[in-house]
Amino acid sequence: MTERYHWKEQRPEPAAWQPTPGKTQRERAEEQDTAAGGRGARHIRLPDGPPVCGSVALRVYPSGRRIYAYLRWSEHGKTRERYVGEVERPTREENLADAWRLVHDAGLLDQTREPDLTTR
């Protein structure tokens, strides 16, 4: 990742953050698995309860020029999310992988399922 807080002249290209249209739910899950380093590497710990499988959402706000990454999970039937940081690679795949590294660095993953970060 490059220096984070520099001025950006334009919006990121859609390929850097938007999901490919027409992907099935299974294909989207596989995209997350690949970026995280495997299905087990997507397990996040909650204060109360067992680990849950999370996903990363990438967003660019309407007048924005930055890509923001959010960790998302379901808890008691409700979707929860937490901001994890900014990413700025040219492809969605690279940005998802960077976002999962941020999740790992923040210590949000279930420590009993250590991700394999060397496979990326």
Backbone atoms as SQL, in Angstrom:
CREATE TABLE atoms (id INTEGER PRIMARY KEY, chain TEXT, resi INTEGER, resn TEXT, atom TEXT, x REAL, y REAL, z REAL);
INSERT INTO atoms VALUES
  (1, 'A', 1, 'MET', 'N', 0.848, -1.175, 0.000),
  (2, 'A', 1, 'MET', 'CA', 0.000, 0.000, 0.000),
  (3, 'A', 1, 'MET', 'C', 0.894, 1.238, 0.000),
  (4, 'A', 2, 'THR', 'N', 0.424, 2.267, -0.611),
  (5, 'A', 2, 'THR', 'CA', 1.194, 3.501, -0.685),
  (6, 'A', 2, 'THR', 'C', 0.785, 4.431, 0.440),
  (7, 'A', 3, 'GLU', 'N', 1.426, 5.593, 0.477),
  (8, 'A', 3, 'GLU', 'CA', 1.101, 6.584, 1.497),
  (9, 'A', 3, 'GLU', 'C', -0.391, 6.857, 1.483),
  (10, 'A', 4, 'ARG', 'N', -1.017, 6.869, 2.641),
  (11, 'A', 4, 'ARG', 'CA', -2.472, 6.889, 2.720),
  (12, 'A', 4, 'ARG', 'C', -3.132, 8.249, 2.552),
  (13, 'A', 5, 'TYR', 'N', -2.611, 9.265, 3.137),
  (14, 'A', 5, 'TYR', 'CA', -3.375, 10.500, 3.229),
  (15, 'A', 5, 'TYR', 'C', -2.874, 11.584, 2.270),
  (16, 'A', 6, 'HIS', 'N', -2.739, 11.240, 1.026),
  (17, 'A', 6, 'HIS', 'CA', -2.364, 12.227, 0.030),
  (18, 'A', 6, 'HIS', 'C', -3.592, 12.570, -0.820),
  (19, 'A', 7, 'TRP', 'N', -3.559, 13.715, -1.437),
  (20, 'A', 7, 'TRP', 'CA', -4.680, 14.193, -2.246),
  (21, 'A', 7, 'TRP', 'C', -4.879, 13.284, -3.445),
  (22, 'A', 8, 'LYS', 'N', -6.098, 12.941, -3.727),
  (23, 'A', 8, 'LYS', 'CA', -6.430, 12.125, -4.889),
  (24, 'A', 8, 'LYS', 'C', -7.202, 13.001, -5.870),
  (25, 'A', 9, 'GLU', 'N', -6.770, 13.018, -7.089),
  (26, 'A', 9, 'GLU', 'CA', -7.363, 13.881, -8.107),
  (27, 'A', 9, 'GLU', 'C', -8.706, 13.380, -8.628),
  (28, 'A', 10, 'GLN', 'N', -8.899, 12.069, -8.615),
  (29, 'A', 10, 'GLN', 'CA', -10.123, 11.521, -9.204),
  (30, 'A', 10, 'GLN', 'C', -10.620, 10.311, -8.425),
  (31, 'A', 11, 'ARG', 'N', -11.850, 9.929, -8.751),
  (32, 'A', 11, 'ARG', 'CA', -12.445, 8.742, -8.128),
  (33, 'A', 11, 'ARG', 'C', -11.694, 7.496, -8.571),
  (34, 'A', 12, 'PRO', 'N', -11.660, 6.485, -7.719),
  (35, 'A', 12, 'PRO', 'CA', -11.058, 5.218, -8.149),
  (36, 'A', 12, 'PRO', 'C', -11.897, 4.588, -9.265),
  (37, 'A', 13, 'GLU', 'N', -11.250, 3.839, -10.110),
  (38, 'A', 13, 'GLU', 'CA', -11.955, 3.114, -11.155),
  (39, 'A', 13, 'GLU', 'C', -12.890, 2.085, -10.517),
  (40, 'A', 14, 'PRO', 'N', -14.047, 1.828, -11.126),
  (41, 'A', 14, 'PRO', 'CA', -14.971, 0.834, -10.575),
  (42, 'A', 14, 'PRO', 'C', -14.328, -0.539, -10.360),
  (43, 'A', 15, 'ALA', 'N', -13.399, -0.933, -11.220),
  (44, 'A', 15, 'ALA', 'CA', -12.744, -2.242, -11.092),
  (45, 'A', 15, 'ALA', 'C', -11.930, -2.361, -9.809),
  (46, 'A', 16, 'ALA', 'N', -11.638, -1.239, -9.178),
  (47, 'A', 16, 'ALA', 'CA', -10.849, -1.258, -7.944),
  (48, 'A', 16, 'ALA', 'C', -11.687, -1.567, -6.711),
  (49, 'A', 17, 'TRP', 'N', -13.013, -1.462, -6.850),
  (50, 'A', 17, 'TRP', 'CA', -13.820, -1.657, -5.642),
  (51, 'A', 17, 'TRP', 'C', -15.179, -2.305, -5.867),
  (52, 'A', 18, 'GLN', 'N', -15.768, -2.138, -7.037),
  (53, 'A', 18, 'GLN', 'CA', -17.106, -2.689, -7.263),
  (54, 'A', 18, 'GLN', 'C', -17.051, -4.180, -7.580),
  (55, 'A', 19, 'PRO', 'N', -18.002, -4.946, -7.027),
  (56, 'A', 19, 'PRO', 'CA', -18.050, -6.371, -7.379),
  (57, 'A', 19, 'PRO', 'C', -18.458, -6.555, -8.838),
  (58, 'A', 20, 'THR', 'N', -18.009, -7.635, -9.435),
  (59, 'A', 20, 'THR', 'CA', -18.384, -7.955, -10.809),
  (60, 'A', 20, 'THR', 'C', -19.869, -8.290, -10.850),
  (61, 'A', 21, 'PRO', 'N', -20.634, -7.641, -11.722),
  (62, 'A', 21, 'PRO', 'CA', -22.069, -7.949, -11.814),
  (63, 'A', 21, 'PRO', 'C', -22.293, -9.398, -12.230),
  (64, 'A', 22, 'GLY', 'N', -23.347, -9.978, -11.698),
  (65, 'A', 22, 'GLY', 'CA', -23.733, -11.323, -12.093),
  (66, 'A', 22, 'GLY', 'C', -23.061, -12.447, -11.331),
  (67, 'A', 23, 'LYS', 'N', -22.175, -12.122, -10.393),
  (68, 'A', 23, 'LYS', 'CA', -21.544, -13.180, -9.607),
  (69, 'A', 23, 'LYS', 'C', -22.569, -13.799, -8.672),
  (70, 'A', 24, 'THR', 'N', -22.474, -15.107, -8.513),
  (71, 'A', 24, 'THR', 'CA', -23.363, -15.797, -7.588),
  (72, 'A', 24, 'THR', 'C', -22.877, -15.583, -6.157),
  (73, 'A', 25, 'GLN', 'N', -23.723, -15.924, -5.210),
  (74, 'A', 25, 'GLN', 'CA', -23.345, -15.805, -3.800),
  (75, 'A', 25, 'GLN', 'C', -22.114, -16.672, -3.510),
  (76, 'A', 26, 'ARG', 'N', -22.071, -17.851, -4.111),
  (77, 'A', 26, 'ARG', 'CA', -20.922, -18.743, -3.924),
  (78, 'A', 26, 'ARG', 'C', -19.635, -18.114, -4.475),
  (79, 'A', 27, 'GLU', 'N', -19.726, -17.494, -5.658),
  (80, 'A', 27, 'GLU', 'CA', -18.552, -16.845, -6.249),
  (81, 'A', 27, 'GLU', 'C', -18.077, -15.671, -5.401),
  (82, 'A', 28, 'ARG', 'N', -19.015, -14.942, -4.819),
  (83, 'A', 28, 'ARG', 'CA', -18.633, -13.829, -3.937),
  (84, 'A', 28, 'ARG', 'C', -17.950, -14.350, -2.675),
  (85, 'A', 29, 'ALA', 'N', -18.448, -15.467, -2.143),
  (86, 'A', 29, 'ALA', 'CA', -17.820, -16.075, -0.966),
  (87, 'A', 29, 'ALA', 'C', -16.409, -16.551, -1.306),
  (88, 'A', 30, 'GLU', 'N', -16.246, -17.147, -2.482),
  (89, 'A', 30, 'GLU', 'CA', -14.919, -17.607, -2.905),
  (90, 'A', 30, 'GLU', 'C', -13.966, -16.426, -3.084),
  (91, 'A', 31, 'GLU', 'N', -14.466, -15.301, -3.579),
  (92, 'A', 31, 'GLU', 'CA', -13.656, -14.091, -3.722),
  (93, 'A', 31, 'GLU', 'C', -13.138, -13.635, -2.347),
  (94, 'A', 32, 'GLN', 'N', -14.022, -13.660, -1.345),
  (95, 'A', 32, 'GLN', 'CA', -13.628, -13.289, 0.010),
  (96, 'A', 32, 'GLN', 'C', -12.634, -14.302, 0.582),
  (97, 'A', 33, 'ASP', 'N', -12.896, -15.595, 0.363),
  (98, 'A', 33, 'ASP', 'CA', -11.990, -16.641, 0.861),
  (99, 'A', 33, 'ASP', 'C', -10.586, -16.448, 0.296),
  (100, 'A', 34, 'THR', 'N', -10.496, -16.218, -0.989),
  (101, 'A', 34, 'THR', 'CA', -9.198, -16.033, -1.641),
  (102, 'A', 34, 'THR', 'C', -8.475, -14.820, -1.061),
  (103, 'A', 35, 'ALA', 'N', -9.180, -13.711, -0.912),
  (104, 'A', 35, 'ALA', 'CA', -8.574, -12.484, -0.399),
  (105, 'A', 35, 'ALA', 'C', -8.098, -12.642, 1.041),
  (106, 'A', 36, 'ALA', 'N', -8.842, -13.404, 1.835),
  (107, 'A', 36, 'ALA', 'CA', -8.513, -13.558, 3.254),
  (108, 'A', 36, 'ALA', 'C', -7.440, -14.616, 3.494),
  (109, 'A', 37, 'GLY', 'N', -7.241, -15.502, 2.538),
  (110, 'A', 37, 'GLY', 'CA', -6.283, -16.581, 2.729),
  (111, 'A', 37, 'GLY', 'C', -6.943, -17.890, 3.116),
  (112, 'A', 38, 'GLY', 'N', -8.237, -18.024, 2.820),
  (113, 'A', 38, 'GLY', 'CA', -8.973, -19.251, 3.109),
  (114, 'A', 38, 'GLY', 'C', -10.204, -18.966, 3.946),
  (115, 'A', 39, 'ARG', 'N', -11.162, -19.895, 3.904),
  (116, 'A', 39, 'ARG', 'CA', -12.420, -19.713, 4.644),
  (117, 'A', 39, 'ARG', 'C', -12.166, -19.537, 6.142),
  (118, 'A', 40, 'GLY', 'N', -11.284, -20.355, 6.706),
  (119, 'A', 40, 'GLY', 'CA', -10.992, -20.254, 8.135),
  (120, 'A', 40, 'GLY', 'C', -10.395, -18.918, 8.534),
  (121, 'A', 41, 'ALA', 'N', -9.747, -18.248, 7.603),
  (122, 'A', 41, 'ALA', 'CA', -9.134, -16.946, 7.876),
  (123, 'A', 41, 'ALA', 'C', -10.160, -15.823, 7.926),
  (124, 'A', 42, 'ARG', 'N', -11.412, -16.138, 7.631),
  (125, 'A', 42, 'ARG', 'CA', -12.477, -15.127, 7.674),
  (126, 'A', 42, 'ARG', 'C', -13.239, -15.160, 8.987),
  (127, 'A', 43, 'HIS', 'N', -12.847, -16.038, 9.892),
  (128, 'A', 43, 'HIS', 'CA', -13.550, -16.162, 11.159),
  (129, 'A', 43, 'HIS', 'C', -13.093, -15.059, 12.106),
  (130, 'A', 44, 'ILE', 'N', -14.044, -14.257, 12.512),
  (131, 'A', 44, 'ILE', 'CA', -13.746, -13.165, 13.428),
  (132, 'A', 44, 'ILE', 'C', -14.318, -13.495, 14.799),
  (133, 'A', 45, 'ARG', 'N', -13.678, -12.953, 15.801),
  (134, 'A', 45, 'ARG', 'CA', -14.160, -13.250, 17.155),
  (135, 'A', 45, 'ARG', 'C', -15.079, -12.137, 17.620),
  (136, 'A', 46, 'LEU', 'N', -16.088, -12.543, 18.353),
  (137, 'A', 46, 'LEU', 'CA', -17.017, -11.605, 18.953),
  (138, 'A', 46, 'LEU', 'C', -16.802, -11.632, 20.458),
  (139, 'A', 47, 'PRO', 'N', -17.117, -10.548, 21.155),
  (140, 'A', 47, 'PRO', 'CA', -16.919, -10.540, 22.611),
  (141, 'A', 47, 'PRO', 'C', -17.675, -11.668, 23.311),
  (142, 'A', 48, 'ASP', 'N', -18.903, -11.924, 22.890),
  (143, 'A', 48, 'ASP', 'CA', -19.716, -12.979, 23.491),
  (144, 'A', 48, 'ASP', 'C', -20.180, -13.921, 22.394),
  (145, 'A', 49, 'GLY', 'N', -19.738, -15.161, 22.463),
  (146, 'A', 49, 'GLY', 'CA', -20.209, -16.124, 21.485),
  (147, 'A', 49, 'GLY', 'C', -19.098, -16.680, 20.628),
  (148, 'A', 50, 'PRO', 'N', -19.468, -17.616, 19.769),
  (149, 'A', 50, 'PRO', 'CA', -18.481, -18.274, 18.915),
  (150, 'A', 50, 'PRO', 'C', -18.029, -17.364, 17.774),
  (151, 'A', 51, 'PRO', 'N', -16.899, -17.705, 17.141),
  (152, 'A', 51, 'PRO', 'CA', -16.457, -16.927, 15.978),
  (153, 'A', 51, 'PRO', 'C', -17.500, -16.994, 14.856),
  (154, 'A', 52, 'VAL', 'N', -17.566, -15.952, 14.052),
  (155, 'A', 52, 'VAL', 'CA', -18.480, -15.904, 12.911),
  (156, 'A', 52, 'VAL', 'C', -17.668, -15.617, 11.650),
  (157, 'A', 53, 'CYS', 'N', -18.231, -15.974, 10.521),
  (158, 'A', 53, 'CYS', 'CA', -17.562, -15.746, 9.244),
  (159, 'A', 53, 'CYS', 'C', -17.867, -14.328, 8.767),
  (160, 'A', 54, 'GLY', 'N', -16.836, -13.552, 8.547),
  (161, 'A', 54, 'GLY', 'CA', -17.008, -12.174, 8.113),
  (162, 'A', 54, 'GLY', 'C', -16.726, -11.997, 6.641),
  (163, 'A', 55, 'SER', 'N', -17.003, -10.805, 6.163),
  (164, 'A', 55, 'SER', 'CA', -16.661, -10.433, 4.797),
  (165, 'A', 55, 'SER', 'C', -16.244, -8.968, 4.803),
  (166, 'A', 56, 'VAL', 'N', -15.594, -8.557, 3.743),
  (167, 'A', 56, 'VAL', 'CA', -15.153, -7.167, 3.613),
  (168, 'A', 56, 'VAL', 'C', -15.984, -6.481, 2.534),
  (169, 'A', 57, 'ALA', 'N', -16.491, -5.314, 2.858),
  (170, 'A', 57, 'ALA', 'CA', -17.206, -4.484, 1.887),
  (171, 'A', 57, 'ALA', 'C', -16.312, -3.297, 1.543),
  (172, 'A', 58, 'LEU', 'N', -16.205, -3.000, 0.253),
  (173, 'A', 58, 'LEU', 'CA', -15.441, -1.843, -0.208),
  (174, 'A', 58, 'LEU', 'C', -16.419, -0.779, -0.674),
  (175, 'A', 59, 'ARG', 'N', -16.198, 0.459, -0.256),
  (176, 'A', 59, 'ARG', 'CA', -17.115, 1.541, -0.618),
  (177, 'A', 59, 'ARG', 'C', -16.359, 2.782, -1.065),
  (178, 'A', 60, 'VAL', 'N', -16.956, 3.453, -2.027),
  (179, 'A', 60, 'VAL', 'CA', -16.532, 4.796, -2.414),
  (180, 'A', 60, 'VAL', 'C', -17.787, 5.640, -2.318),
  (181, 'A', 61, 'TYR', 'N', -17.736, 6.685, -1.538),
  (182, 'A', 61, 'TYR', 'CA', -18.922, 7.518, -1.351),
  (183, 'A', 61, 'TYR', 'C', -19.153, 8.398, -2.577),
  (184, 'A', 62, 'PRO', 'N', -20.391, 8.855, -2.805),
  (185, 'A', 62, 'PRO', 'CA', -20.769, 9.529, -4.048),
  (186, 'A', 62, 'PRO', 'C', -19.809, 10.625, -4.532),
  (187, 'A', 63, 'SER', 'N', -19.357, 11.469, -3.665),
  (188, 'A', 63, 'SER', 'CA', -18.435, 12.524, -4.117),
  (189, 'A', 63, 'SER', 'C', -17.008, 12.230, -3.672),
  (190, 'A', 64, 'GLY', 'N', -16.760, 10.963, -3.270),
  (191, 'A', 64, 'GLY', 'CA', -15.463, 10.605, -2.713),
  (192, 'A', 64, 'GLY', 'C', -14.436, 10.169, -3.727),
  (193, 'A', 65, 'ARG', 'N', -13.203, 10.152, -3.266),
  (194, 'A', 65, 'ARG', 'CA', -12.067, 9.736, -4.084),
  (195, 'A', 65, 'ARG', 'C', -11.248, 8.660, -3.397),
  (196, 'A', 66, 'ARG', 'N', -11.784, 8.085, -2.349),
  (197, 'A', 66, 'ARG', 'CA', -11.068, 7.075, -1.579),
  (198, 'A', 66, 'ARG', 'C', -11.918, 5.809, -1.444),
  (199, 'A', 67, 'ILE', 'N', -11.235, 4.680, -1.299),
  (200, 'A', 67, 'ILE', 'CA', -11.915, 3.400, -1.104),
  (201, 'A', 67, 'ILE', 'C', -11.802, 3.036, 0.373),
  (202, 'A', 68, 'TYR', 'N', -12.943, 2.874, 1.002),
  (203, 'A', 68, 'TYR', 'CA', -12.989, 2.527, 2.416),
  (204, 'A', 68, 'TYR', 'C', -13.390, 1.068, 2.570),
  (205, 'A', 69, 'ALA', 'N', -12.735, 0.379, 3.494),
  (206, 'A', 69, 'ALA', 'CA', -13.009, -1.037, 3.740),
  (207, 'A', 69, 'ALA', 'C', -13.711, -1.200, 5.081),
  (208, 'A', 70, 'TYR', 'N', -14.767, -2.036, 5.073),
  (209, 'A', 70, 'TYR', 'CA', -15.540, -2.326, 6.269),
  (210, 'A', 70, 'TYR', 'C', -15.617, -3.835, 6.460),
  (211, 'A', 71, 'LEU', 'N', -15.405, -4.281, 7.683),
  (212, 'A', 71, 'LEU', 'CA', -15.598, -5.678, 8.032),
  (213, 'A', 71, 'LEU', 'C', -17.064, -5.857, 8.392),
  (214, 'A', 72, 'ARG', 'N', -17.715, -6.862, 7.784),
  (215, 'A', 72, 'ARG', 'CA', -19.154, -7.107, 8.004),
  (216, 'A', 72, 'ARG', 'C', -19.363, -8.526, 8.514),
  (217, 'A', 73, 'TRP', 'N', -20.364, -8.690, 9.368),
  (218, 'A', 73, 'TRP', 'CA', -20.729, -10.002, 9.883),
  (219, 'A', 73, 'TRP', 'C', -22.171, -9.958, 10.355),
  (220, 'A', 74, 'SER', 'N', -22.728, -11.136, 10.590),
  (221, 'A', 74, 'SER', 'CA', -24.094, -11.241, 11.087),
  (222, 'A', 74, 'SER', 'C', -24.048, -11.657, 12.550),
  (223, 'A', 75, 'GLU', 'N', -24.820, -10.952, 13.367),
  (224, 'A', 75, 'GLU', 'CA', -24.872, -11.244, 14.794),
  (225, 'A', 75, 'GLU', 'C', -26.324, -11.176, 15.252),
  (226, 'A', 76, 'HIS', 'N', -26.842, -12.309, 15.703),
  (227, 'A', 76, 'HIS', 'CA', -28.241, -12.402, 16.146),
  (228, 'A', 76, 'HIS', 'C', -29.203, -11.918, 15.062),
  (229, 'A', 77, 'GLY', 'N', -28.918, -12.278, 13.804),
  (230, 'A', 77, 'GLY', 'CA', -29.801, -11.946, 12.696),
  (231, 'A', 77, 'GLY', 'C', -29.655, -10.527, 12.170),
  (232, 'A', 78, 'LYS', 'N', -28.737, -9.751, 12.705),
  (233, 'A', 78, 'LYS', 'CA', -28.528, -8.374, 12.245),
  (234, 'A', 78, 'LYS', 'C', -27.129, -8.235, 11.660),
  (235, 'A', 79, 'THR', 'N', -27.030, -7.464, 10.581),
  (236, 'A', 79, 'THR', 'CA', -25.727, -7.209, 9.982),
  (237, 'A', 79, 'THR', 'C', -25.027, -6.126, 10.774),
  (238, 'A', 80, 'ARG', 'N', -23.805, -6.415, 11.146),
  (239, 'A', 80, 'ARG', 'CA', -22.957, -5.454, 11.862),
  (240, 'A', 80, 'ARG', 'C', -21.766, -5.150, 10.968),
  (241, 'A', 81, 'GLU', 'N', -21.149, -4.011, 11.195),
  (242, 'A', 81, 'GLU', 'CA', -19.936, -3.712, 10.456),
  (243, 'A', 81, 'GLU', 'C', -19.038, -2.791, 11.244),
  (244, 'A', 82, 'ARG', 'N', -17.764, -2.818, 10.862),
  (245, 'A', 82, 'ARG', 'CA', -16.749, -1.990, 11.506),
  (246, 'A', 82, 'ARG', 'C', -15.780, -1.496, 10.445),
  (247, 'A', 83, 'TYR', 'N', -15.489, -0.215, 10.478),
  (248, 'A', 83, 'TYR', 'CA', -14.513, 0.365, 9.563),
  (249, 'A', 83, 'TYR', 'C', -13.142, -0.196, 9.892),
  (250, 'A', 84, 'VAL', 'N', -12.404, -0.627, 8.856),
  (251, 'A', 84, 'VAL', 'CA', -11.058, -1.153, 9.100),
  (252, 'A', 84, 'VAL', 'C', -9.959, -0.323, 8.461),
  (253, 'A', 85, 'GLY', 'N', -10.277, 0.494, 7.477),
  (254, 'A', 85, 'GLY', 'CA', -9.243, 1.336, 6.896),
  (255, 'A', 85, 'GLY', 'C', -9.484, 1.664, 5.437),
  (256, 'A', 86, 'GLU', 'N', -8.497, 2.306, 4.880),
  (257, 'A', 86, 'GLU', 'CA', -8.540, 2.737, 3.491),
  (258, 'A', 86, 'GLU', 'C', -7.603, 1.868, 2.659),
  (259, 'A', 87, 'VAL', 'N', -8.020, 1.547, 1.437),
  (260, 'A', 87, 'VAL', 'CA', -7.203, 0.774, 0.502),
  (261, 'A', 87, 'VAL', 'C', -7.141, 1.534, -0.818),
  (262, 'A', 88, 'GLU', 'N', -6.119, 1.256, -1.614),
  (263, 'A', 88, 'GLU', 'CA', -5.999, 2.037, -2.853),
  (264, 'A', 88, 'GLU', 'C', -5.265, 1.320, -3.968),
  (265, 'A', 89, 'ARG', 'N', -5.507, 0.046, -4.109),
  (266, 'A', 89, 'ARG', 'CA', -4.901, -0.712, -5.199),
  (267, 'A', 89, 'ARG', 'C', -5.748, -0.588, -6.462),
  (268, 'A', 90, 'PRO', 'N', -5.215, -1.003, -7.633),
  (269, 'A', 90, 'PRO', 'CA', -5.968, -0.862, -8.887),
  (270, 'A', 90, 'PRO', 'C', -7.059, -1.908, -9.103),
  (271, 'A', 91, 'THR', 'N', -7.024, -3.035, -8.363),
  (272, 'A', 91, 'THR', 'CA', -8.051, -4.057, -8.580),
  (273, 'A', 91, 'THR', 'C', -8.798, -4.367, -7.286),
  (274, 'A', 92, 'ARG', 'N', -10.024, -4.834, -7.440),
  (275, 'A', 92, 'ARG', 'CA', -10.839, -5.237, -6.292),
  (276, 'A', 92, 'ARG', 'C', -10.156, -6.356, -5.515),
  (277, 'A', 93, 'GLU', 'N', -9.593, -7.325, -6.220),
  (278, 'A', 93, 'GLU', 'CA', -8.938, -8.446, -5.564),
  (279, 'A', 93, 'GLU', 'C', -7.811, -7.974, -4.655),
  (280, 'A', 94, 'GLU', 'N', -6.979, -7.066, -5.150),
  (281, 'A', 94, 'GLU', 'CA', -5.875, -6.541, -4.339),
  (282, 'A', 94, 'GLU', 'C', -6.399, -5.737, -3.152),
  (283, 'A', 95, 'ASN', 'N', -7.452, -4.969, -3.372),
  (284, 'A', 95, 'ASN', 'CA', -8.013, -4.166, -2.284),
  (285, 'A', 95, 'ASN', 'C', -8.655, -5.037, -1.213),
  (286, 'A', 96, 'LEU', 'N', -9.332, -6.119, -1.617),
  (287, 'A', 96, 'LEU', 'CA', -9.890, -7.042, -0.632),
  (288, 'A', 96, 'LEU', 'C', -8.769, -7.684, 0.180),
  (289, 'A', 97, 'ALA', 'N', -7.699, -8.108, -0.478),
  (290, 'A', 97, 'ALA', 'CA', -6.575, -8.720, 0.234),
  (291, 'A', 97, 'ALA', 'C', -5.955, -7.722, 1.216),
  (292, 'A', 98, 'ASP', 'N', -5.769, -6.477, 0.790),
  (293, 'A', 98, 'ASP', 'CA', -5.227, -5.451, 1.692),
  (294, 'A', 98, 'ASP', 'C', -6.159, -5.221, 2.872),
  (295, 'A', 99, 'ALA', 'N', -7.455, -5.201, 2.626),
  (296, 'A', 99, 'ALA', 'CA', -8.423, -4.993, 3.702),
  (297, 'A', 99, 'ALA', 'C', -8.375, -6.142, 4.702),
  (298, 'A', 100, 'TRP', 'N', -8.254, -7.377, 4.216),
  (299, 'A', 100, 'TRP', 'CA', -8.149, -8.512, 5.133),
  (300, 'A', 100, 'TRP', 'C', -6.866, -8.442, 5.950),
  (301, 'A', 101, 'ARG', 'N', -5.789, -7.918, 5.375),
  (302, 'A', 101, 'ARG', 'CA', -4.557, -7.720, 6.149),
  (303, 'A', 101, 'ARG', 'C', -4.797, -6.709, 7.274),
  (304, 'A', 102, 'LEU', 'N', -5.559, -5.654, 6.964),
  (305, 'A', 102, 'LEU', 'CA', -5.896, -4.667, 7.996),
  (306, 'A', 102, 'LEU', 'C', -6.710, -5.313, 9.115),
  (307, 'A', 103, 'VAL', 'N', -7.643, -6.177, 8.758),
  (308, 'A', 103, 'VAL', 'CA', -8.446, -6.895, 9.757),
  (309, 'A', 103, 'VAL', 'C', -7.524, -7.744, 10.630),
  (310, 'A', 104, 'HIS', 'N', -6.609, -8.455, 9.985),
  (311, 'A', 104, 'HIS', 'CA', -5.666, -9.298, 10.721),
  (312, 'A', 104, 'HIS', 'C', -4.804, -8.443, 11.648),
  (313, 'A', 105, 'ASP', 'N', -4.252, -7.353, 11.128),
  (314, 'A', 105, 'ASP', 'CA', -3.381, -6.489, 11.925),
  (315, 'A', 105, 'ASP', 'C', -4.111, -5.871, 13.120),
  (316, 'A', 106, 'ALA', 'N', -5.412, -5.660, 12.982),
  (317, 'A', 106, 'ALA', 'CA', -6.211, -5.084, 14.069),
  (318, 'A', 106, 'ALA', 'C', -6.561, -6.123, 15.132),
  (319, 'A', 107, 'GLY', 'N', -6.207, -7.391, 14.900),
  (320, 'A', 107, 'GLY', 'CA', -6.466, -8.440, 15.880),
  (321, 'A', 107, 'GLY', 'C', -7.925, -8.842, 15.980),
  (322, 'A', 108, 'LEU', 'N', -8.671, -8.698, 14.884),
  (323, 'A', 108, 'LEU', 'CA', -10.099, -9.004, 14.908),
  (324, 'A', 108, 'LEU', 'C', -10.430, -10.441, 14.551),
  (325, 'A', 109, 'LEU', 'N', -9.429, -11.193, 14.107),
  (326, 'A', 109, 'LEU', 'CA', -9.677, -12.574, 13.699),
  (327, 'A', 109, 'LEU', 'C', -9.632, -13.509, 14.890),
  (328, 'A', 110, 'ASP', 'N', -10.333, -14.630, 14.767),
  (329, 'A', 110, 'ASP', 'CA', -10.291, -15.680, 15.779),
  (330, 'A', 110, 'ASP', 'C', -8.879, -16.253, 15.764),
  (331, 'A', 111, 'GLN', 'N', -8.171, -16.140, 16.843),
  (332, 'A', 111, 'GLN', 'CA', -6.768, -16.552, 16.901),
  (333, 'A', 111, 'GLN', 'C', -6.564, -18.057, 16.774),
  (334, 'A', 112, 'THR', 'N', -7.621, -18.843, 16.941),
  (335, 'A', 112, 'THR', 'CA', -7.477, -20.287, 16.783),
  (336, 'A', 112, 'THR', 'C', -7.460, -20.681, 15.308),
  (337, 'A', 113, 'ARG', 'N', -7.782, -19.756, 14.416),
  (338, 'A', 113, 'ARG', 'CA', -7.774, -20.016, 12.975),
  (339, 'A', 113, 'ARG', 'C', -6.881, -18.978, 12.311),
  (340, 'A', 114, 'GLU', 'N', -5.597, -19.157, 12.439),
  (341, 'A', 114, 'GLU', 'CA', -4.641, -18.199, 11.905),
  (342, 'A', 114, 'GLU', 'C', -4.664, -18.221, 10.377),
  (343, 'A', 115, 'PRO', 'N', -4.823, -17.068, 9.720),
  (344, 'A', 115, 'PRO', 'CA', -4.826, -17.041, 8.253),
  (345, 'A', 115, 'PRO', 'C', -3.455, -17.290, 7.679),
  (346, 'A', 116, 'ASP', 'N', -3.418, -17.831, 6.482),
  (347, 'A', 116, 'ASP', 'CA', -2.158, -18.044, 5.776),
  (348, 'A', 116, 'ASP', 'C', -1.933, -16.837, 4.882),
  (349, 'A', 117, 'LEU', 'N', -1.233, -15.818, 5.395),
  (350, 'A', 117, 'LEU', 'CA', -1.022, -14.582, 4.651),
  (351, 'A', 117, 'LEU', 'C', 0.092, -14.721, 3.614),
  (352, 'A', 118, 'THR', 'N', 0.806, -15.846, 3.621),
  (353, 'A', 118, 'THR', 'CA', 1.894, -16.027, 2.663),
  (354, 'A', 118, 'THR', 'C', 1.403, -16.465, 1.296),
  (355, 'A', 119, 'THR', 'N', 0.137, -16.872, 1.184),
  (356, 'A', 119, 'THR', 'CA', -0.364, -17.378, -0.095),
  (357, 'A', 119, 'THR', 'C', -0.783, -16.273, -1.030),
  (358, 'A', 120, 'ARG', 'N', -0.740, -15.021, -0.606),
  (359, 'A', 120, 'ARG', 'CA', -1.167, -13.922, -1.464),
  (360, 'A', 120, 'ARG', 'C', -0.010, -13.265, -2.132);
